[in-house]
């Protein structure tokens, strides 16, 4: 195990590498592969047993969960609040764009109803990279880890094969996903 400073440096290098990979994805290929990953998730027991699902709006180059067919399930999406805070969870409604780095992050606006984290059965968690044991490399803001700690539901990641690594360097506060769908 490396020293904490070493893990931070490992994570930074891994983030830079996977951000570069994301910029190289062909949009049509990414749409096709995202749809295949969504189909795999929809065939899983995790999906079959879920009543309320936390989704995300994909950023450029990210696996897009928008082709998931809810089939009567309730849905919620994260809302980034301030730095160092957990995500607020809101139901469907009008979206607003917020700058996030160089991209726009689409999220539910203030008119959307709040969702109780305890009601969420399944969380589709975004990530720059995952490992087979469920380790997840996020964007580095800690928003999801603070939020996931409040959600009792099962956590899954959708991962393109080139973003699957042997091991994600994990800190004690990093919460892994329970299952990674790779395609």
OpenMM code with the backbone's topology and positions (N, CA, C; nanometers):
from openmm import Vec3, app, unit

residues = "UNK UNK UNK UNK UNK UNK UNK UNK UNK UNK UNK UNK UNK UNK UNK UNK UNK UNK UNK UNK UNK UNK UNK UNK UNK UNK UNK UNK UNK UNK UNK UNK UNK UNK UNK UNK UNK UNK UNK UNK UNK UNK UNK UNK UNK UNK UNK UNK UNK UNK UNK UNK UNK UNK UNK UNK UNK UNK UNK UNK UNK UNK UNK UNK UNK UNK UNK UNK UNK UNK UNK UNK UNK UNK UNK UNK UNK UNK UNK UNK UNK UNK UNK UNK UNK UNK UNK UNK UNK UNK UNK UNK UNK UNK UNK UNK UNK UNK UNK UNK UNK UNK UNK UNK UNK UNK UNK UNK UNK UNK UNK UNK UNK UNK UNK UNK UNK UNK UNK UNK UNK UNK UNK UNK UNK UNK UNK UNK UNK UNK UNK UNK UNK UNK UNK UNK UNK UNK UNK UNK UNK UNK UNK UNK UNK UNK UNK UNK UNK UNK UNK UNK UNK UNK UNK UNK UNK UNK UNK UNK UNK UNK UNK UNK UNK UNK UNK UNK UNK UNK UNK UNK UNK UNK UNK UNK UNK UNK UNK UNK UNK UNK UNK".split()
positions = [
    Vec3(0.0862, -0.1180, 0.0000),
    Vec3(0.0000, 0.0000, 0.0000),
    Vec3(0.0901, 0.1234, 0.0000),
    Vec3(0.0592, 0.2183, -0.0820),
    Vec3(0.1407, 0.3393, -0.0901),
    Vec3(0.0964, 0.4416, 0.0138),
    Vec3(0.1832, 0.5380, 0.0386),
    Vec3(0.1515, 0.6457, 0.1324),
    Vec3(0.0388, 0.7292, 0.0755),
    Vec3(-0.0391, 0.7997, 0.1622),
    Vec3(-0.1513, 0.8800, 0.1134),
    Vec3(-0.1127, 0.9743, 0.0003),
    Vec3(0.0022, 1.0406, 0.0105),
    Vec3(0.0454, 1.1301, -0.0969),
    Vec3(0.0681, 1.0545, -0.2253),
    Vec3(0.1181, 0.9306, -0.2118),
    Vec3(0.1395, 0.8463, -0.3280),
    Vec3(0.0089, 0.8076, -0.3950),
    Vec3(-0.0941, 0.7776, -0.3133),
    Vec3(-0.2256, 0.7438, -0.3693),
    Vec3(-0.2844, 0.8631, -0.4426),
    Vec3(-0.2683, 0.9810, -0.3850),
    Vec3(-0.3211, 1.1016, -0.4504),
    Vec3(-0.2539, 1.1222, -0.5861),
    Vec3(-0.1233, 1.1001, -0.5912),
    Vec3(-0.0506, 1.1154, -0.7175),
    Vec3(-0.0932, 1.0071, -0.8170),
    Vec3(-0.1123, 0.8842, -0.7678),
    Vec3(-0.1596, 0.7755, -0.8547),
    Vec3(-0.2963, 0.8089, -0.9131),
    Vec3(-0.3858, 0.8581, -0.8277),
    Vec3(-0.5204, 0.8940, -0.8737),
    Vec3(-0.5144, 1.0065, -0.9765),
    Vec3(-0.4323, 1.1071, -0.9513),
    Vec3(-0.4216, 1.2192, -1.0447),
    Vec3(-0.3729, 1.1718, -1.1814),
    Vec3(-0.2725, 1.0842, -1.1818),
    Vec3(-0.2204, 1.0326, -1.3087),
    Vec3(-0.3256, 0.9474, -1.3795),
    Vec3(-0.3966, 0.8647, -1.3034),
    Vec3(-0.5018, 0.7808, -1.3605),
    Vec3(-0.6151, 0.8663, -1.4170),
    Vec3(-0.6527, 0.9722, -1.3442),
    Vec3(-0.7575, 1.0630, -1.3941),
    Vec3(-0.7147, 1.1276, -1.5258),
    Vec3(-0.5912, 1.1781, -1.5303),
    Vec3(-0.5426, 1.2440, -1.6521),
    Vec3(-0.5456, 1.1464, -1.7697),
    Vec3(-0.5008, 1.0241, -1.7465),
    Vec3(-0.4982, 0.9235, -1.8535),
    Vec3(-0.6395, 0.8934, -1.9045),
    Vec3(-0.7337, 0.8722, -1.8127),
    Vec3(-0.8692, 0.8350, -1.8548),
    Vec3(-0.9473, 0.9530, -1.9114),
    Vec3(-0.9154, 1.0726, -1.8705),
    Vec3(-0.9760, 1.1903, -1.9358),
    Vec3(-0.9293, 1.1998, -2.0805),
    Vec3(-0.7990, 1.1726, -2.1040),
    Vec3(-0.7470, 1.1725, -2.2418),
    Vec3(-0.8182, 1.0653, -2.3245),
    Vec3(-0.8344, 0.9459, -2.2662),
    Vec3(-0.9048, 0.8386, -2.3383),
    Vec3(-1.0477, 0.8798, -2.3740),
    Vec3(-1.1162, 0.9430, -2.2794),
    Vec3(-1.2539, 0.9860, -2.3047),
    Vec3(-1.2632, 1.0793, -2.4246),
    Vec3(-1.1676, 1.1696, -2.4363),
    Vec3(-1.1705, 1.2656, -2.5476),
    Vec3(-1.1517, 1.1960, -2.6827),
    Vec3(-1.0997, 1.0745, -2.6821),
    Vec3(-1.0741, 1.0011, -2.8067),
    Vec3(-1.1916, 0.9137, -2.8503),
    Vec3(-1.2942, 0.8995, -2.7663),
    Vec3(-1.4071, 0.8133, -2.8012),
    Vec3(-1.4819, 0.8672, -2.9219),
    Vec3(-1.5107, 0.7785, -3.0154),
    Vec3(-1.5953, 0.8121, -3.1288),
    Vec3(-1.7388, 0.8221, -3.0771),
    Vec3(-1.8091, 0.9350, -3.0991),
    Vec3(-1.9441, 0.9519, -3.0436),
    Vec3(-2.0421, 0.8403, -3.0827),
    Vec3(-2.0399, 0.7959, -3.2082),
    Vec3(-2.1324, 0.6899, -3.2508),
    Vec3(-2.1000, 0.5584, -3.1803),
    Vec3(-1.9723, 0.5269, -3.1683),
    Vec3(-1.9312, 0.4052, -3.0989),
    Vec3(-1.9674, 0.4134, -2.9508),
    Vec3(-1.9500, 0.5298, -2.8906),
    Vec3(-1.9848, 0.5483, -2.7501),
    Vec3(-2.1352, 0.5291, -2.7286),
    Vec3(-2.2172, 0.5814, -2.8186),
    Vec3(-2.3629, 0.5623, -2.8078),
    Vec3(-2.3989, 0.4136, -2.8170),
    Vec3(-2.3382, 0.3442, -2.9126),
    Vec3(-2.3661, 0.2010, -2.9313),
    Vec3(-2.3238, 0.1217, -2.8073),
    Vec3(-2.2059, 0.1481, -2.7576),
    Vec3(-2.1548, 0.0743, -2.6410),
    Vec3(-2.2317, 0.1103, -2.5142),
    Vec3(-2.2712, 0.2364, -2.5016),
    Vec3(-2.3530, 0.2769, -2.3864),
    Vec3(-2.4852, 0.2021, -2.3866),
    Vec3(-2.5486, 0.1932, -2.5038),
    Vec3(-2.6762, 0.1226, -2.5144),
    Vec3(-2.6591, -0.0255, -2.4797),
    Vec3(-2.5489, -0.0870, -2.5216),
    Vec3(-2.5242, -0.2282, -2.4894),
    Vec3(-2.5040, -0.2466, -2.3387),
    Vec3(-2.4341, -0.1550, -2.2755),
    Vec3(-2.4148, -0.1628, -2.1301),
    Vec3(-2.5476, -0.1446, -2.0570),
    Vec3(-2.6294, -0.0526, -2.1043),
    Vec3(-2.7612, -0.0325, -2.0436),
    Vec3(-2.8466, -0.1582, -2.0586),
    Vec3(-2.8403, -0.2225, -2.1743),
    Vec3(-2.9164, -0.3458, -2.1962),
    Vec3(-2.8691, -0.4555, -2.1007),
    Vec3(-2.7377, -0.4647, -2.0795),
    Vec3(-2.6841, -0.5644, -1.9857),
    Vec3(-2.7342, -0.5371, -1.8439),
    Vec3(-2.7334, -0.4106, -1.8034),
    Vec3(-2.7841, -0.3755, -1.6709),
    Vec3(-2.9316, -0.4128, -1.6589),
    Vec3(-3.0084, -0.3853, -1.7637),
    Vec3(-3.1526, -0.4127, -1.7582),
    Vec3(-3.1849, -0.5627, -1.7523),
    Vec3(-3.0899, -0.6472, -1.7859),
    Vec3(-3.1096, -0.7923, -1.7751),
    Vec3(-3.0663, -0.8453, -1.6378),
    Vec3(-3.0154, -0.7587, -1.5515),
    Vec3(-2.9575, -0.8031, -1.4247),
    Vec3(-3.0593, -0.8082, -1.3111),
    Vec3(-3.0318, -0.8896, -1.2095),
    Vec3(-3.1170, -0.8903, -1.0898),
    Vec3(-3.1193, -0.7538, -1.0197),
    Vec3(-3.0090, -0.6814, -1.0243),
    Vec3(-3.0055, -0.5487, -0.9604),
    Vec3(-3.1135, -0.4588, -1.0188),
    Vec3(-3.1295, -0.4618, -1.1502),
    Vec3(-3.2313, -0.3802, -1.2161),
    Vec3(-3.3707, -0.4347, -1.1870),
    Vec3(-3.3856, -0.5668, -1.1943),
    Vec3(-3.5160, -0.6288, -1.1719),
    Vec3(-3.5696, -0.5983, -1.0318),
    Vec3(-3.4812, -0.5861, -0.9346),
    Vec3(-3.5225, -0.5647, -0.7956),
    Vec3(-3.5334, -0.4177, -0.7569),
    Vec3(-3.5009, -0.3275, -0.8465),
    Vec3(-3.4999, -0.1847, -0.8128),
    Vec3(-3.6367, -0.1210, -0.8341),
    Vec3(-3.6733, -0.0329, -0.7421),
    Vec3(-3.7969, 0.0458, -0.7540),
    Vec3(-3.7659, 0.1931, -0.7808),
    Vec3(-3.6568, 0.2426, -0.7208),
    Vec3(-3.6135, 0.3812, -0.7410),
    Vec3(-3.4657, 0.3803, -0.7771),
    Vec3(-3.4323, 0.4435, -0.8888),
    Vec3(-3.2972, 0.4388, -0.9447),
    Vec3(-3.2383, 0.5794, -0.9500),
    Vec3(-3.1159, 0.5931, -0.9019),
    Vec3(-3.0420, 0.7187, -0.9167),
    Vec3(-2.9569, 0.7060, -1.0418),
    Vec3(-2.9804, 0.7948, -1.1369),
    Vec3(-2.9089, 0.7964, -1.2641),
    Vec3(-2.8195, 0.9202, -1.2699),
    Vec3(-2.7557, 0.9434, -1.3814),
    Vec3(-2.6782, 1.0656, -1.4032),
    Vec3(-2.6905, 1.1038, -1.5493),
    Vec3(-2.6716, 1.2315, -1.5769),
    Vec3(-2.6659, 1.2794, -1.7147),
    Vec3(-2.5190, 1.2766, -1.7561),
    Vec3(-2.4896, 1.2040, -1.8633),
    Vec3(-2.3512, 1.1825, -1.9048),
    Vec3(-2.2836, 1.3117, -1.9489),
    Vec3(-2.1572, 1.3208, -1.9126),
    Vec3(-2.0714, 1.4276, -1.9614),
    Vec3(-2.0056, 1.3778, -2.0902),
    Vec3(-1.9457, 1.4663, -2.1694),
    Vec3(-1.8830, 1.4218, -2.2948),
    Vec3(-1.7832, 1.3078, -2.2706),
    Vec3(-1.7939, 1.2033, -2.3526),
    Vec3(-1.7036, 1.0904, -2.3447),
    Vec3(-1.7397, 0.9872, -2.2394),
    Vec3(-1.8466, 1.0115, -2.1640),
    Vec3(-1.8853, 0.9235, -2.0534),
    Vec3(-1.9936, 0.8255, -2.0998),
    Vec3(-1.9938, 0.7056, -2.0423),
    Vec3(-2.1016, 0.6116, -2.0709),
    Vec3(-2.2332, 0.6807, -2.0385),
    Vec3(-2.3266, 0.6723, -2.1327),
    Vec3(-2.4539, 0.7433, -2.1211),
    Vec3(-2.5653, 0.6459, -2.0817),
    Vec3(-2.6243, 0.6631, -1.9622),
    Vec3(-2.7305, 0.5724, -1.9192),
    Vec3(-2.8698, 0.6113, -1.9696),
    Vec3(-2.8785, 0.7081, -2.0617),
    Vec3(-3.0102, 0.7595, -2.1021),
    Vec3(-3.0955, 0.6572, -2.1767),
    Vec3(-3.0367, 0.5481, -2.2270),
    Vec3(-3.1198, 0.4494, -2.2971),
    Vec3(-3.1826, 0.3482, -2.2009),
    Vec3(-3.1580, 0.3623, -2.0721),
    Vec3(-3.2241, 0.2749, -1.9753),
    Vec3(-3.3741, 0.3012, -1.9789),
    Vec3(-3.4518, 0.1959, -1.9912),
    Vec3(-3.5975, 0.2079, -1.9913),
    Vec3(-3.6451, 0.1823, -1.8495),
    Vec3(-3.7029, 0.2830, -1.7875),
    Vec3(-3.7386, 0.2745, -1.6461),
    Vec3(-3.8477, 0.1715, -1.6177),
    Vec3(-3.9376, 0.1492, -1.7097),
    Vec3(-4.0396, 0.0467, -1.6904),
    Vec3(-4.1168, 0.0602, -1.5602),
    Vec3(-4.1594, 0.1809, -1.5277),
    Vec3(-4.2374, 0.2040, -1.4064),
    Vec3(-4.1545, 0.2364, -1.2827),
    Vec3(-4.0229, 0.2303, -1.2925),
    Vec3(-3.9381, 0.2660, -1.1791),
    Vec3(-3.9348, 0.4179, -1.1634),
    Vec3(-3.9243, 0.4617, -1.0391),
    Vec3(-3.9032, 0.6045, -1.0136),
    Vec3(-3.7552, 0.6343, -1.0391),
    Vec3(-3.7263, 0.7568, -1.0802),
    Vec3(-3.5882, 0.7949, -1.1085),
    Vec3(-3.5529, 0.9234, -1.0359),
    Vec3(-3.4260, 0.9336, -1.0044),
    Vec3(-3.3714, 1.0547, -0.9440),
    Vec3(-3.2380, 1.0833, -1.0120),
    Vec3(-3.1977, 1.2102, -1.0050),
    Vec3(-3.0702, 1.2526, -1.0607),
    Vec3(-2.9997, 1.3393, -0.9585),
    Vec3(-2.8653, 1.3412, -0.9627),
    Vec3(-2.7893, 1.4221, -0.8671),
    Vec3(-2.7846, 1.5692, -0.9083),
    Vec3(-2.7747, 1.6542, -0.8070),
    Vec3(-2.7568, 1.7973, -0.8279),
    Vec3(-2.6330, 1.8379, -0.7481),
    Vec3(-2.5343, 1.8917, -0.8169),
    Vec3(-2.4135, 1.9383, -0.7491),
    Vec3(-2.4479, 2.0683, -0.6780),
    Vec3(-2.4183, 2.0735, -0.5497),
    Vec3(-2.4434, 2.1949, -0.4721),
    Vec3(-2.3117, 2.2720, -0.4613),
    Vec3(-2.2613, 2.2936, -0.3431),
    Vec3(-2.1346, 2.3630, -0.3267),
    Vec3(-2.0200, 2.2654, -0.3081),
    Vec3(-1.8984, 2.3167, -0.3169),
    Vec3(-1.7799, 2.2337, -0.2968),
    Vec3(-1.7841, 2.1718, -0.1574),
    Vec3(-1.7466, 2.0452, -0.1498),
    Vec3(-1.7408, 1.9778, -0.0215),
    Vec3(-1.8738, 1.9263, 0.0297),
    Vec3(-1.9811, 1.9419, -0.0466),
    Vec3(-2.1135, 1.8965, -0.0033),
    Vec3(-2.1521, 1.7690, -0.0765),
    Vec3(-2.2454, 1.6963, -0.0173),
    Vec3(-2.3026, 1.5810, -0.0853),
    Vec3(-2.3941, 1.6308, -0.1958),
    Vec3(-2.4249, 1.5434, -0.2882),
    Vec3(-2.5177, 1.5773, -0.3953),
    Vec3(-2.6597, 1.5831, -0.3403),
    Vec3(-2.7375, 1.6745, -0.3931),
    Vec3(-2.8801, 1.6768, -0.3631),
    Vec3(-2.9450, 1.5845, -0.4659),
    Vec3(-3.0489, 1.5143, -0.4287),
    Vec3(-3.1137, 1.4206, -0.5196),
    Vec3(-3.2518, 1.4732, -0.5548),
    Vec3(-3.2801, 1.4804, -0.6851),
    Vec3(-3.4087, 1.5332, -0.7307),
    Vec3(-3.4695, 1.4415, -0.8340),
    Vec3(-3.6005, 1.4465, -0.8397),
    Vec3(-3.6760, 1.3687, -0.9372),
    Vec3(-3.6798, 1.4376, -1.0719),
    Vec3(-3.7553, 1.3808, -1.1659),
    Vec3(-3.7598, 1.4340, -1.3018),
    Vec3(-3.8245, 1.5719, -1.3095),
    Vec3(-3.7877, 1.6422, -1.4141),
    Vec3(-3.8419, 1.7748, -1.4395),
    Vec3(-3.7463, 1.8547, -1.5257),
    Vec3(-3.7637, 1.9869, -1.5306),
    Vec3(-3.6790, 2.0711, -1.6166),
    Vec3(-3.5321, 2.0653, -1.5731),
    Vec3(-3.4461, 2.0552, -1.6737),
    Vec3(-3.3021, 2.0492, -1.6477),
    Vec3(-3.2398, 2.1871, -1.6600),
    Vec3(-3.1281, 2.2053, -1.5897),
    Vec3(-3.0491, 2.3276, -1.6048),
    Vec3(-2.9040, 2.2861, -1.6264),
    Vec3(-2.8307, 2.3699, -1.6953),
    Vec3(-2.6895, 2.3421, -1.7240),
    Vec3(-2.6025, 2.4200, -1.6266),
    Vec3(-2.5050, 2.3495, -1.5698),
    Vec3(-2.4063, 2.4128, -1.4815),
    Vec3(-2.2687, 2.3817, -1.5358),
    Vec3(-2.1806, 2.4815, -1.5394),
    Vec3(-2.0445, 2.4523, -1.5835),
    Vec3(-1.9762, 2.3563, -1.4853),
    Vec3(-1.9096, 2.2549, -1.5387),
    Vec3(-1.8330, 2.1607, -1.4585),
    Vec3(-1.7035, 2.1365, -1.5335),
    Vec3(-1.5989, 2.2039, -1.4914),
    Vec3(-1.4746, 2.1974, -1.5671),
    Vec3(-1.4959, 2.2640, -1.7013),
    Vec3(-1.4607, 2.1924, -1.8087),
    Vec3(-1.4772, 2.2455, -1.9443),
    Vec3(-1.6111, 2.2090, -2.0062),
    Vec3(-1.6910, 2.1302, -1.9351),
    Vec3(-1.8178, 2.0821, -1.9907),
    Vec3(-1.9352, 2.1419, -1.9147),
    Vec3(-2.0530, 2.1192, -1.9694),
    Vec3(-2.1761, 2.1557, -1.8999),
    Vec3(-2.2348, 2.0303, -1.8380),
    Vec3(-2.2764, 2.0418, -1.7148),
    Vec3(-2.3400, 1.9331, -1.6430),
    Vec3(-2.4891, 1.9611, -1.6385),
    Vec3(-2.5691, 1.8720, -1.6967),
    Vec3(-2.7140, 1.8882, -1.6961),
    Vec3(-2.7689, 1.8203, -1.5723),
    Vec3(-2.8531, 1.8927, -1.4991),
    Vec3(-2.9095, 1.8391, -1.3764),
    Vec3(-3.0475, 1.8966, -1.3526),
    Vec3(-3.1279, 1.8290, -1.2679),
    Vec3(-3.2616, 1.8797, -1.2395),
    Vec3(-3.2564, 2.0178, -1.1749),
    Vec3(-3.3459, 2.1034, -1.2179),
    Vec3(-3.3523, 2.2396, -1.1636),
    Vec3(-3.4294, 2.2450, -1.0328),
    Vec3(-3.4391, 2.3642, -0.9742),
    Vec3(-3.5045, 2.3803, -0.8443),
    Vec3(-3.6521, 2.3433, -0.8416),
    Vec3(-3.7182, 2.3403, -0.9574),
    Vec3(-3.8597, 2.3033, -0.9603),
    Vec3(-3.8809, 2.1529, -0.9470),
    Vec3(-3.7749, 2.0749, -0.9585),
    Vec3(-3.7869, 1.9292, -0.9494),
    Vec3(-3.7976, 1.8869, -0.8024),
    Vec3(-3.8778, 1.7851, -0.7746),
    Vec3(-3.8955, 1.7421, -0.6358),
    Vec3(-3.7706, 1.6751, -0.5790),
    Vec3(-3.7447, 1.6992, -0.4503),
    Vec3(-3.6349, 1.6311, -0.3826),
    Vec3(-3.6705, 1.4840, -0.3640),
    Vec3(-3.5681, 1.3992, -0.3619),
    Vec3(-3.5856, 1.2559, -0.3411),
    Vec3(-3.5074, 1.2169, -0.2168),
    Vec3(-3.5702, 1.1401, -0.1298),
    Vec3(-3.5065, 1.0914, -0.0077),
    Vec3(-3.4009, 0.9865, -0.0448),
    Vec3(-3.2744, 1.0043, -0.0042),
    Vec3(-3.1707, 0.9050, -0.0363),
    Vec3(-3.2059, 0.7642, 0.0105),
    Vec3(-3.2794, 0.7525, 0.1206),
    Vec3(-3.3149, 0.6203, 0.1740),
    Vec3(-3.4105, 0.5446, 0.0820),
    Vec3(-3.4748, 0.6149, -0.0120),
    Vec3(-3.5707, 0.5509, -0.1026),
    Vec3(-3.5035, 0.4889, -0.2246),
    Vec3(-3.3747, 0.5111, -0.2419),
    Vec3(-3.3066, 0.4665, -0.3639),
    Vec3(-3.2567, 0.3233, -0.3475),
    Vec3(-3.2999, 0.2367, -0.4385),
    Vec3(-3.2607, 0.0941, -0.4360),
    Vec3(-3.1360, 0.0668, -0.5185),
    Vec3(-3.1156, 0.1483, -0.6226),
    Vec3(-3.0071, 0.1228, -0.7169),
    Vec3(-2.9472, 0.2552, -0.7601),
    Vec3(-2.8147, 0.2611, -0.7568),
    Vec3(-2.7431, 0.3804, -0.8010),
    Vec3(-2.6549, 0.3424, -0.9192),
    Vec3(-2.6760, 0.4074, -1.0329),
    Vec3(-2.5880, 0.3914, -1.1482),
    Vec3(-2.4831, 0.5012, -1.1324),
    Vec3(-2.3623, 0.4596, -1.0958),
    Vec3(-2.2568, 0.5521, -1.0536),
    Vec3(-2.1630, 0.5814, -1.1706),
    Vec3(-2.1402, 0.7093, -1.2018),
    Vec3(-2.0430, 0.7398, -1.3067),
    Vec3(-1.9007, 0.7225, -1.2547),
    Vec3(-1.8083, 0.7055, -1.3464),
    Vec3(-1.6682, 0.6948, -1.3072),
    Vec3(-1.5770, 0.7112, -1.4268),
    Vec3(-1.4577, 0.7611, -1.4002),
    Vec3(-1.3556, 0.7683, -1.5052),
    Vec3(-1.2982, 0.6299, -1.5327),
    Vec3(-1.2849, 0.5494, -1.4266),
    Vec3(-1.2324, 0.4138, -1.4385),
    Vec3(-1.2879, 0.3303, -1.3235),
    Vec3(-1.2909, 0.2006, -1.3452),
    Vec3(-1.3337, 0.1055, -1.2437),
    Vec3(-1.2346, -0.0096, -1.2426),
    Vec3(-1.2363, -0.0882, -1.1348),
    Vec3(-1.1608, -0.2131, -1.1340),
    Vec3(-1.2578, -0.3290, -1.1113),
    Vec3(-1.2147, -0.4528, -1.1353),
    Vec3(-1.3070, -0.5668, -1.1241),
    Vec3(-1.3661, -0.5857, -0.9844),
    Vec3(-1.2990, -0.5365, -0.8814),
    Vec3(-1.3494, -0.5510, -0.7441),
    Vec3(-1.4486, -0.4409, -0.7068),
    Vec3(-1.4756, -0.3482, -0.7989),
    Vec3(-1.5712, -0.2411, -0.7712),
    Vec3(-1.5065, -0.1086, -0.7357),
    Vec3(-1.3744, -0.1030, -0.7322),
    Vec3(-1.3074, 0.0250, -0.7092),
    Vec3(-1.3476, 0.1227, -0.8185),
    Vec3(-1.3684, 0.2480, -0.7796),
    Vec3(-1.4168, 0.3498, -0.8727),
    Vec3(-1.3298, 0.4732, -0.8626),
    Vec3(-1.2894, 0.5237, -0.9778),
    Vec3(-1.2164, 0.6500, -0.9842),
    Vec3(-1.3124, 0.7560, -1.0346),
    Vec3(-1.3477, 0.8496, -0.9470),
    Vec3(-1.4367, 0.9577, -0.9852),
    Vec3(-1.3595, 1.0769, -1.0377),
    Vec3(-1.4284, 1.1882, -1.0495),
    Vec3(-1.3679, 1.3103, -1.1029),
    Vec3(-1.2802, 1.3814, -0.9998),
    Vec3(-1.2911, 1.3429, -0.8734),
    Vec3(-1.2026, 1.4003, -0.7717),
    Vec3(-1.2676, 1.4988, -0.6776),
    Vec3(-1.3961, 1.5273, -0.6968),
    Vec3(-1.4629, 1.6231, -0.6090),
    Vec3(-1.5192, 1.5611, -0.4821),
    Vec3(-1.5332, 1.4287, -0.4794),
    Vec3(-1.5866, 1.3599, -0.3626),
    Vec3(-1.7380, 1.3676, -0.3487),
    Vec3(-1.8062, 1.4280, -0.4468),
    Vec3(-1.9517, 1.4440, -0.4371),
    Vec3(-2.0220, 1.3091, -0.4238),
    Vec3(-1.9844, 1.2140, -0.5090),
    Vec3(-2.0525, 1.0850, -0.5060),
    Vec3(-2.0216, 1.0079, -0.3788),
    Vec3(-1.8976, 1.0083, -0.3325),
    Vec3(-1.8667, 0.9330, -0.2102),
    Vec3(-1.9459, 0.9866, -0.0912),
    Vec3(-1.9568, 1.1182, -0.0790),
    Vec3(-2.0362, 1.1747, 0.0310),
    Vec3(-2.1837, 1.1390, 0.0159),
    Vec3(-2.2314, 1.1322, -0.1059),
    Vec3(-2.3719, 1.1002, -0.1306),
    Vec3(-2.3988, 0.9515, -0.1118),
    Vec3(-2.3125, 0.8679, -0.1657),
    Vec3(-2.3336, 0.7233, -0.1575),
    Vec3(-2.3376, 0.6747, -0.0131),
    Vec3(-2.2684, 0.7430, 0.0738),
    Vec3(-2.2692, 0.7052, 0.2154),
    Vec3(-2.4094, 0.7180, 0.2756),
    Vec3(-2.4965, 0.7979, 0.2130),
    Vec3(-2.6338, 0.8196, 0.2634),
    Vec3(-2.7372, 0.7316, 0.1948),
    Vec3(-2.6939, 0.6534, 0.0947),
    Vec3(-2.7880, 0.5746, 0.0147),
    Vec3(-2.7670, 0.4253, 0.0439),
    Vec3(-2.8719, 0.3572, 0.0901),
    Vec3(-2.8568, 0.2151, 0.1223),
    Vec3(-2.8573, 0.1228, -0.0003),
    Vec3(-2.8971, 0.1735, -0.1161),
    Vec3(-2.9155, 0.0892, -0.2344),
    Vec3(-2.7876, 0.0334, -0.2925),
    Vec3(-2.8055, -0.0590, -0.3837),
    Vec3(-2.6955, -0.1240, -0.4544),
    Vec3(-2.6335, -0.0246, -0.5519),
    Vec3(-2.5012, -0.0304, -0.5645),
    Vec3(-2.4273, 0.0597, -0.6528),
    Vec3(-2.3688, -0.0194, -0.7697),
    Vec3(-2.3919, 0.0301, -0.8927),
    Vec3(-2.3357, -0.0345, -1.0111),
    Vec3(-2.2647, 0.0698, -1.0967),
    Vec3(-2.1630, 0.0238, -1.1681),
    Vec3(-2.0909, 0.1092, -1.2611),
    Vec3(-2.1023, 0.0551, -1.4018),
    Vec3(-2.1101, 0.1448, -1.4986),
    Vec3(-2.1095, 0.1098, -1.6399),
    Vec3(-1.9743, 0.1525, -1.6946),
    Vec3(-1.8975, 0.0583, -1.7475),
    Vec3(-1.7575, 0.0848, -1.7788),
    Vec3(-1.7202, 0.0338, -1.9171),
    Vec3(-1.6624, 0.1207, -1.9971),
    Vec3(-1.6049, 0.0761, -2.1236),
    Vec3(-1.4791, -0.0046, -2.0922),
    Vec3(-1.4539, -0.1075, -2.1708),
    Vec3(-1.3418, -0.1986, -2.1454),
    Vec3(-1.2090, -0.1237, -2.1248),
    Vec3(-1.1851, -0.0185, -2.2015),
    Vec3(-1.0578, 0.0530, -2.1911),
    Vec3(-1.0462, 0.1361, -2.0629),
    Vec3(-1.1555, 0.1468, -1.9885),
    Vec3(-1.1531, 0.2185, -1.8613),
    Vec3(-1.1571, 0.1231, -1.7417),
    Vec3(-1.1392, -0.0054, -1.7685),
    Vec3(-1.1275, -0.1044, -1.6618),
    Vec3(-0.9788, -0.1219, -1.6319),
    Vec3(-0.9398, -0.0988, -1.5082),
    Vec3(-0.7999, -0.1086, -1.4666),
    Vec3(-0.7850, -0.2228, -1.3664),
    Vec3(-0.6608, -0.2633, -1.3427),
    Vec3(-0.6363, -0.3725, -1.2475),
    Vec3(-0.6818, -0.3357, -1.1071),
    Vec3(-0.6461, -0.2151, -1.0631),
    Vec3(-0.6829, -0.1713, -0.9278),
    Vec3(-0.6872, -0.0191, -0.9230),
    Vec3(-0.7982, 0.0337, -0.8734),
    Vec3(-0.8103, 0.1774, -0.8510),
    Vec3(-0.7530, 0.2065, -0.7124),
    Vec3(-0.6626, 0.3037, -0.6995),
    Vec3(-0.6133, 0.3395, -0.5660),
    Vec3(-0.7287, 0.3943, -0.4821),
    Vec3(-0.7515, 0.3353, -0.3673),
    Vec3(-0.8676, 0.3707, -0.2861),
    Vec3(-0.8243, 0.4318, -0.1526),
    Vec3(-0.8969, 0.5349, -0.1136),
    Vec3(-0.8823, 0.5955, 0.0197),
    Vec3(-0.9900, 0.5352, 0.1089),
    Vec3(-0.9776, 0.5497, 0.2409),
    Vec3(-1.0786, 0.4916, 0.3298),
    Vec3(-1.2208, 0.5417, 0.3036),
    Vec3(-1.2359, 0.6638, 0.2539),
    Vec3(-1.3690, 0.7208, 0.2303),
    Vec3(-1.4247, 0.6866, 0.0925),
    Vec3(-1.3452, 0.6252, 0.0062),
    Vec3(-1.3919, 0.5877, -0.1273),
    Vec3(-1.4849, 0.4674, -0.1163),
    Vec3(-1.6034, 0.4807, -0.1723),
    Vec3(-1.7008, 0.3713, -0.1677),
    Vec3(-1.7020, 0.2984, -0.3015),
    Vec3(-1.6757, 0.1698, -0.3007),
    Vec3(-1.6780, 0.0932, -0.4257),
    Vec3(-1.8219, 0.0676, -0.4711),
    Vec3(-1.8349, 0.0265, -0.5955),
    Vec3(-1.9636, -0.0185, -0.6443),
    Vec3(-1.9731, -0.1684, -0.6168),
    Vec3(-2.0937, -0.2198, -0.6129),
    Vec3(-2.1149, -0.3618, -0.5873),
    Vec3(-2.0923, -0.4464, -0.7126),
    Vec3(-2.1112, -0.3839, -0.8288),
    Vec3(-2.1021, -0.4577, -0.9544),
    Vec3(-2.0613, -0.3622, -1.0657),
    Vec3(-1.9736, -0.4103, -1.1552),
    Vec3(-1.9289, -0.3314, -1.2689),
    Vec3(-1.9716, -0.4043, -1.3963),
    Vec3(-2.0438, -0.3346, -1.4817),
    Vec3(-2.0809, -0.3871, -1.6137),
    Vec3(-1.9796, -0.3336, -1.7127),
    Vec3(-1.9108, -0.4224, -1.7813),
    Vec3(-1.8007, -0.3844, -1.8714),
    Vec3(-1.8376, -0.4220, -2.0139),
    Vec3(-1.8156, -0.3289, -2.1049),
    Vec3(-1.8440, -0.3582, -2.2459),
    Vec3(-1.7639, -0.2738, -2.3405),
] * unit.nanometer
topology = app.Topology()
chain = topology.addChain("A")
for resn in residues:
    res = topology.addResidue(resn, chain)
    for name in ("N", "CA", "C"):
        topology.addAtom(name, app.Element.getBySymbol(name[0]), res)
